[in-house]
Amino acid sequence: MTLPATDLLALATTIKAWGQELGFAELRIADIDLQHAEAGLLAWLEAGHHGEMDYMAAHGTKRARPAELVPGTLRVITARMDYLPAASGSDWREREAARLAVPGEAVISLYARGRDYHKVLRARLQQLATRISNEIGPFGYRVFTDSAPVMEVELATQAGLGWRGKHTLLLNREAGSMFFLGELLTDLPLPVDAPISDHCGSCHACIGACPTGAIIGPYRLDARRCISYLTIELKGSIPLALRPLIGNRVYGCDDCQTVCPWNKYAQRAVLPDFDVRNGLDQAELVSLFAWSEEEFDRYLAGSPIRRIGHERWLRNIAVGLGNALAAGALPEPILAALQARRGHESEMVREHVEWAIGCRLARSS
């Protein structure tokens, strides 16, 4: 499809307005030339920092070449959607930090307490594509939300949605980092937006806050040590040396974000999809550990947490229970919960349960 430059500029403006109507905080347009990022990507993969995320290595340089992923791609419409629950108070960062200090609490990453963002963003981006098609006729596109080999932070940075923080996440001056990213790859030669400058300055708060030392330097992350990787992506046993460092975080970790000064500007979600479900903002380890597989599937229907399955859910919580015992939490209910899972059919669950029980014995000796 060939459109005059003036029409493309007008279309880009209209697309951005439609995006906000659909619940996105901001849309911008990126060029697809990411050659500058290829060397860093390959070095990261060569170092094995992706861990068991084999899909990241399988696509190689295709992640930095959108036109190879979707032939005909000329531009990427990159979008951000705020997810901080609407009911979050102004002291949300302090509240989150306080919960980490209560051993019996089960801390779940803020983004995962509501509906699965993959479904929300993908549906909204598809609606955006439909509006564009209704306006100009059929055009080539593909919609992605953390679901394909796309360097979404790099594209968002290139389009000026923000800059890459030292924790490797995207930062925005008006919204911090508490948002999701999604992309619409298109064959429309829309005018591109300009990037913005980095505003991290000399701050290293995120690096110092990482419980496991996964941020091995500014803009460098070893996923194998990241609690989000360990509790979500890792399929097997959590390394023994890292278990005590996980504390009571049972799904993901927000520490590098909660300490970031820019997140005092984090915006609340405008969609109810990200409201907290099942009391996951104040859940206790023992209660969650008691869920049967049927209850896990039922309570977490439509949640991103359901993707890890009941076995890994129990693995993660067992680590939290062990750490709670080591921290001096009331042992009776925790030991009773662990004893009830000693005969679990999963060898991995049994092993983590025994480790957790051993945390009590180690404290007593």
ZAMARGU-4260 file (C-alpha; in steps of 0.2 Angstrom, whole numbers, plus 5000, padded with zeros to 4 digits):
<rodrens>
0) 5000/5000/5000 | 5007/5017/4995 | 5001/5033/5005 | 5007/5050/5003 | 5019/5056/5017
5) 5005/5068/5024 | 4993/5054/5025 | 5005/5043/5034 | 5009/5057/5046 | 4990/5060/5049
10) 4988/5041/5051 | 5002/5040/5064 | 4994/5053/5074 | 4977/5044/5073 | 4985/5028/5078
15) 4992/5035/5094 | 4975/5043/5098 | 4967/5026/5096 | 4980/5018/5107 | 4975/5029/5121
20) 4957/5025/5118 | 4961/5007/5120 | 4969/5008/5136 | 4987/5011/5131 | 4997/5025/5140
25) 5007/5029/5125 | 5011/5023/5107 | 5026/5027/5097 | 5034/5021/5081 | 5051/5013/5079
30) 5062/5010/5064 | 5067/4992/5062 | 5086/4994/5061 | 5093/4986/5077 | 5110/4981/5070
35) 5118/4991/5084 | 5110/4979/5097 | 5116/4963/5089 | 5133/4961/5096 | 5127/4964/5114
40) 5113/4951/5111 | 5125/4938/5105 | 5138/4941/5119 | 5124/4939/5132 | 5119/4923/5124
45) 5137/4917/5122 | 5139/4920/5141 | 5124/4909/5144 | 5116/4922/5154 | 5099/4917/5147
50) 5100/4901/5157 | 5087/4888/5151 | 5077/4900/5140 | 5083/4891/5125 | 5070/4900/5114
55) 5081/4916/5116 | 5096/4907/5108 | 5086/4897/5095 | 5081/4913/5086 | 5099/4920/5086
60) 5100/4937/5077 | 5082/4936/5071 | 5078/4945/5087 | 5087/4960/5081 | 5080/4959/5063
65) 5061/4961/5063 | 5060/4960/5044 | 5066/4942/5045 | 5053/4938/5059 | 5039/4945/5048
70) 5044/4948/5030 | 5039/4965/5024 | 5040/4973/5041 | 5045/4992/5039 | 5040/4999/5056
75) 5035/4993/5073 | 5021/5002/5083 | 5027/5000/5101 | 5015/5002/5115 | 5016/5003/5134
80) 5001/4999/5146 | 5002/5004/5164 | 4999/4989/5176 | 5001/4996/5194 | 4984/4991/5202
85) 4972/5006/5203 | 4969/5004/5221 | 4988/5006/5225 | 4991/5020/5237 | 5005/5033/5236
90) 5015/5022/5248 | 5014/5007/5238 | 5033/5005/5237 | 5035/5006/5256 | 5021/4993/5258
95) 5029/4981/5246 | 5046/4983/5255 | 5037/4980/5272 | 5029/4963/5266 | 5046/4956/5261
100) 5051/4958/5280 | 5037/4947/5286 | 5042/4929/5283 | 5025/4921/5283 | 5019/4933/5269
105) 5019/4926/5250 | 5026/4940/5239 | 5020/4939/5221 | 5026/4952/5208 | 5014/4966/5206
110) 5011/4963/5187 | 5005/4945/5191 | 4991/4949/5203 | 4978/4952/5190 | 4974/4945/5173
115) 4987/4938/5161 | 4994/4953/5152 | 4998/4943/5137 | 4979/4941/5133 | 4975/4959/5138
120) 4988/4968/5127 | 4986/4956/5112 | 4968/4958/5112 | 4970/4977/5112 | 4983/4978/5099
125) 4972/4967/5088 | 4958/4980/5090 | 4970/4993/5085 | 4975/4984/5069 | 4957/4981/5065
130) 4954/5000/5067 | 4968/5004/5055 | 4962/4991/5043 | 4945/4999/5043 | 4952/5016/5040
135) 4965/5012/5026 | 4960/4994/5020 | 4970/4978/5022 | 4988/4980/5027 | 5002/4968/5033
140) 5005/4966/5052 | 5008/4954/5066 | 5004/4957/5085 | 5016/4952/5098 | 5016/4954/5117
145) 5031/4945/5125 | 5027/4931/5113 | 5040/4931/5100 | 5059/4934/5097 | 5057/4953/5097
150) 5069/4965/5106 | 5055/4975/5113 | 5065/4986/5125 | 5077/4990/5112 | 5062/4995/5100
155) 5053/5005/5113 | 5070/5014/5117 | 5072/5017/5099 | 5055/5025/5097 | 5057/5036/5113
160) 5045/5027/5124 | 5059/5028/5137 | 5077/5023/5140 | 5084/5007/5146 | 5088/5007/5165
165) 5103/4999/5173 | 5092/4985/5178 | 5089/4982/5159 | 5070/4987/5160 | 5063/5002/5151
170) 5061/5018/5161 | 5049/5033/5157 | 5051/5050/5166 | 5032/5051/5168 | 5028/5033/5172
175) 5044/5024/5179 | 5044/5006/5174 | 5028/4998/5180 | 5021/4995/5163 | 5020/4981/5150
180) 5026/4983/5132 | 5018/4976/5116 | 5021/4978/5097 | 5013/4978/5081 | 5025/4975/5067
185) 5018/4982/5051 | 5022/4985/5032 | 5016/5003/5033 | 5031/5016/5031 | 5025/5027/5045
190) 5036/5042/5051 | 5047/5036/5066 | 5048/5044/5083 | 5065/5050/5090 | 5073/5042/5105
195) 5075/5051/5121 | 5091/5053/5132 | 5095/5042/5147 | 5091/5049/5164 | 5098/5036/5176
200) 5113/5047/5180 | 5125/5040/5193 | 5111/5031/5202 | 5114/5012/5206 | 5100/5009/5217
205) 5093/4994/5207 | 5110/4985/5206 | 5112/4986/5225 | 5094/4981/5228 | 5095/4964/5219
210) 5094/4950/5232 | 5104/4938/5222 | 5116/4949/5213 | 5108/4946/5196 | 5112/4963/5189
215) 5130/4960/5187 | 5134/4978/5181 | 5125/4993/5173 | 5113/4986/5159 | 5119/4968/5162
220) 5108/4955/5169 | 5113/4936/5172 | 5095/4929/5171 | 5102/4913/5180 | 5102/4922/5196
225) 5087/4933/5194 | 5072/4928/5205 | 5060/4931/5191 | 5069/4918/5181 | 5071/4906/5196
230) 5053/4906/5200 | 5045/4907/5183 | 5057/4901/5169 | 5067/4888/5178 | 5059/4871/5176
235) 5070/4861/5188 | 5076/4863/5205 | 5081/4880/5212 | 5100/4880/5215 | 5104/4878/5234
240) 5115/4893/5236 | 5101/4904/5229 | 5086/4898/5239 | 5090/4908/5255 | 5092/4924/5245
245) 5074/4922/5237 | 5066/4925/5254 | 5047/4925/5253 | 5046/4929/5234 | 5036/4915/5227
250) 5032/4922/5209 | 5044/4935/5202 | 5053/4950/5210 | 5050/4969/5210 | 5065/4974/5221
255) 5075/4983/5207 | 5059/4993/5202 | 5053/4997/5220 | 5069/5006/5224 | 5070/5015/5208
260) 5067/5034/5211 | 5058/5035/5194 | 5044/5024/5201 | 5038/5037/5212 | 5029/5043/5196
265) 5022/5025/5192 | 5005/5027/5184 | 4990/5017/5190 | 4982/5005/5177 | 4966/5012/5168
270) 4960/4994/5164 | 4951/4984/5178 | 4960/4968/5171 | 4975/4972/5182 | 4965/4974/5198
275) 4971/4962/5212 | 4963/4945/5211 | 4961/4931/5225 | 4969/4943/5238 | 4987/4940/5231
280) 4993/4956/5238 | 4991/4950/5256 | 4992/4931/5254 | 5001/4920/5266 | 5013/4906/5261
285) 5004/4892/5271 | 4987/4896/5263 | 4994/4896/5246 | 5004/4880/5249 | 4988/4871/5254
290) 4980/4874/5237 | 4976/4858/5227 | 4980/4857/5209 | 4962/4859/5205 | 4961/4874/5216
295) 4977/4881/5209 | 4969/4880/5191 | 4953/4887/5197 | 4959/4902/5207 | 4972/4907/5194
300) 4962/4905/5179 | 4966/4919/5167 | 4982/4923/5178 | 5000/4923/5171 | 5004/4913/5187
305) 4995/4898/5180 | 5008/4896/5166 | 5021/4889/5178 | 5009/4875/5184 | 5005/4868/5201
310) 5022/4858/5203 | 5033/4874/5202 | 5020/4884/5212 | 5023/4872/5226 | 5042/4872/5223
315) 5043/4891/5225 | 5032/4891/5240 | 5042/4877/5249 | 5057/4888/5247 | 5048/4903/5255
320) 5042/4892/5269 | 5060/4886/5272 | 5066/4904/5273 | 5052/4908/5284 | 5057/4895/5297
325) 5075/4901/5295 | 5069/4919/5299 | 5061/4913/5315 | 5043/4912/5309 | 5030/4902/5320
330) 5036/4885/5316 | 5020/4874/5320 | 5009/4879/5305 | 5023/4880/5293 | 5030/4862/5298
335) 5012/4855/5297 | 5010/4862/5279 | 5027/4855/5274 | 5024/4838/5282 | 5007/4837/5272
340) 5017/4838/5256 | 5031/4826/5260 | 5023/4812/5250 | 5019/4823/5235 | 5021/4813/5218
345) 5034/4826/5212 | 5052/4822/5216 | 5056/4840/5214 | 5042/4846/5226 | 5048/4833/5239
350) 5066/4838/5238 | 5061/4857/5241 | 5050/4852/5255 | 5064/4842/5264 | 5076/4857/5261
355) 5063/4868/5269 | 5061/4857/5284 | 5079/4856/5286 | 5079/4875/5288 | 5070/4873/5304
360) 5083/4860/5310 | 5097/4871/5305 | 5090/4885/5315 | 5088/4874/5330 | 5105/4867/5330
</rodrens>
